[in-house]
Amino acid sequence: MPTKLEQLRQMTLVVADTGDLNAIRQYQPTDATTNPSLLLQALDIPAYAPLLQQAANQSRHTGLPLYDTFAALLASQLQQQVPGYVSVEVDARTSFDEEASLQRAHQLIEQISRAGGDPSRILIKLASTWEGIRAAEKLEKEGISCNLTLLFGFDQARACADAGVTLISPFVGRILDWYKAQQPDADFSGHKDPGVMSVQQIYRYYKSRGYQTIVMGASFRNTSEIECLAGCDRLTIAPKLLAELEADSGDLQRVLHPDLPQEPADVELNEAAFRLALNQDAMATEKLAQGIRQFIKDLETLEQRLASL
C-alpha cells in the first residue's frame, strides 16, 4: 500500500514549507516556499553559514537590504533542488505601500537573476492587503508571477482571483487557531475545521467560475487538515507533517475535484467594498494584522543577526 504522502502526490502538487535544503532533498517536493520566519530558522542550520556570510558581504558591497540579498541567494539555491516554483517574500514592511512593494519585488527578481536563479520560476510573495493585491496585479502584467500570502478571508481570495494572480496561500492552521481561541470547547476536528472549510469554499468558488489562480493551502497544524484538502491544487507542508504522511500507509480519499458546474463570476470588489468586507471579518482582519507584525518582527531579528556577521 502506498503511503499517504505518495497518494497525496497523485492528486495534489506537494510543496515544501521550509528553507531547509536537506529536508527538500529528502522529500523531493515540486516547489518550495519561504518567508521571513522560515529564513530566520535557517540561520541556525550550520550548512548555511557560507551563504549567510556571502549575503552579509554582498549587502555591504551593494548597499542593498540584507533580507533581500539573503532571500535571493537562498532562492537561487532552492531552485537547484526543486523543478518548479520557489516563493520569495517581499519585505512585510511594504504591505500597505503598493509602490514600495513593486520596487522591492523588482529588486528581488534582479538579485535572483544576478545570483544565477531563474526569475520565471520565482513566485513573489505579497501580503493579501489591498495594496499587495494591486502590486501583484501589475507584476503579473509584467510577467512576474505572484503568490498572495497571509490570506484568511473569502473576500481576499475573490480580490486575488479578479487581479489575475498566479497563486494564493490561504492559511489553514492560523484560521483554526483563531476559532479555537474564541471557542475552546468546540469540536473543530476533520471537516469541521474552519481553516479547512475556508479553503474548500475558495477552491470550489474558483473552479466553478473558471478562475486560473492556483489554490495552495498553507500553515497546517496536523495531517487531518491536509487529508481534508486532498485534491487541492497545491499544499505547502512542513517537514514534520511530510514525515507523518510518509509514515502512514492508510487509505487517502480525494476530497476536492475541479469538475464543477460553471457559474457566473461575482462583480469585482472595488477598494471600498474590499476594505468593508475585510473589516466585517474579525478573524481575517486580526490574523492579517498579526501575520504582518510577526513577519516584520522575524525580519528585523533576521537583519540584526545578519548584520553581526
Secondary structure, DSSP 4 states (H G I P E B T S, - for coil): ---HHHHHHTTSEEEE----HHHHHHH--SEEE--HHHHHHHTT-GGGHHHHHHHHHHHHHH---HHHHHHHHHHHHHHTT-SS-EEEE--GGGTT-HHHHHHHHHHHHHHHHHTT--GGGEEEEEESSHHHHHHHHHHHHTT--EEEEEE-SHHHHHHHHHTT-SEEEEBHHHHHHHHHHH-TTS---GGG-HHHHHHHHHHHHHHHTT--PEEEEB--SSHHHHHTTTTSSEEEE-HHHHHHHHH--S-------S-----PPPPPP-HHHHHHHHHH-HHHHHHHHHHHHHHHHHHHHHHHHHHT-
